[in-house]
């Protein structure tokens, strides 16, 4: 699947502005369209990082597992959504006040309870929802599984099957990977 189309699909589904995407691959730094861009550095433990205030995602494809890159991109785009929801109170996002507090006191991945922050639980739940639905695959997240399961169930209500398919078909084309 084309990464640009996949990102467009998720941004359409989330109703967010499409972020700038920069990619490191084979010692080259380029944007999503293949144009040369500035060098960036991610933590050694990161495959991708969202910079919501800049509406930017940086991805190191040399570190990425081909399958999981789609889950990771969904996770990072959800962080962009969270930030835009905080900036746009008219969206009436239920968790925006919690996210705003967490963004103000952000704990990075070196923090012991990092994966249990509401922003991380939400982003991983969204990534699991999309990855499970589109690719019929799952992955493990090392966090509070009960909180993750609850948020995943909430997101299945926020993003019904038909909405996911409609956004997919609008941005990518016919979606054949679901049970009719």
Secondary structure, DSSP 4 states (H G I P E B T S, - for coil): --HHHHHHHHHHHHT-PPPEEEEEETTEEEETTS-B-------TT-SEEEEGGGTEEEEETTT--TTTHHHHHHHHHHHHHHHHHHH-GGG--TTHHHHHHHHHT---TTSTTGGGSHHHHHHHHHHHHHHHHHHS------S-HHHHHHHHHHHHHHS-HHHHHHHHHHHT----SS--
